[in-house]
């Protein structure tokens, strides 16, 4: 009996001590939560109030992976009144191009390709390319190339190719394999001599992705999975979002005609159903879906000169190529699947998503929206301007 009383008293004392400890201990998950930037909120609020944006996720981080500010505001689904969340899925569209450039540079690091290699070294059927010399309603005059189309040309939009192949224009952007899309580019002649002009598009990226397949001996999507997505823990990044992921896909919105509410846009660029791996194929210029977390992970690779968590993905020399202008005499601020903007590099997507990294300051800025209206670039530019000011004011 005495022993039982002692045990009961000891147990009660232990419970009290544990309870006191728990009361006194702060909730670390709350304490470590990054704050919202008041400056970013103030900059973006007018876009929400005027129905130009329905919602956004904005991250301002440094290259150590510390998130200094995280803003979430508005809706992922206006009709259902679902607030936007960090785990929402986004169509990142042309941000997909970054991985085409990075894949080629990874293979260049291995000595398997050079940026100045002719594309025909890997796809000899493209030796039939011709260039438009004259064109009117009744005739097209073609002439031979004065120089070969190189890997650098297709990655920098200076190849002379149109934005999409004639095959894609008929069958859709993602309904034929990369091999067929690459070969079909000979049916539509080059619009100018390689290197003479810049024209943004997806066709060159798909040819670059096909070269990755030929060199690596594996499908392009498998190369990305093995070399980037799996080792980086980018578990949500895919060409084929599952039904569970699609349930988290943020809707695309812009203002309605009356400017007093939202109009929802539709994703017509890709073939439905999006989860169909049998009839849909990778669109290397704009087919990926991803999340804020995954894009931040890739941004950290860019901010750390091609290395993250002790693993090197791209050499310093490869990163130097990705950070510099590659458009020759055209002098357009574009690299190899990367935009160059105000000292930053990265890429944006058709619905306004953006990753921008400043290699000098180490800032990683992620802006995730789905905007089908005309104001996405103004919103993106204002966010980046605000993020730069906020980041520069952070105490070292």
Buried (B, 14 or more C-beta within 10 A) or exposed (E): EEEEEEEEEEEEEEEEEEEEEEEEEEEEEEEEEBEBBEBBBEBBEEBBEEBBBBBBBBBBBBBEBEBBBBBBBBBBBBEEEBEBBEEBBBBBBBBBBBBBBBBBBBBBBEEBBBBEBBBBBBBEEBEEBBBBEEEEEEEEEEEEBEEBBBBBBBBBBBBBBBBBBBBBEEBBBBBBBBBBBBBBBBEBBBBBBBBBBBBEBBBBBBBBBBBBBBBBEBBBBEBBBEBBBEBBEBEBBBBBBEEEBEEBBBBBBBBEEEEEEBBBBEBEBBBEEBBEEEEBBBBBBBBBBBBBBBBBBBBBBBBBBBBBEEEBBBBEEBBBBBBEEBBBEBEBEBBBBBBBBEEBBBBBBBBBBBBBBBBEBBBBBBBBBBBBBEBBEEBBBBBBEBBBEBBEEEEE
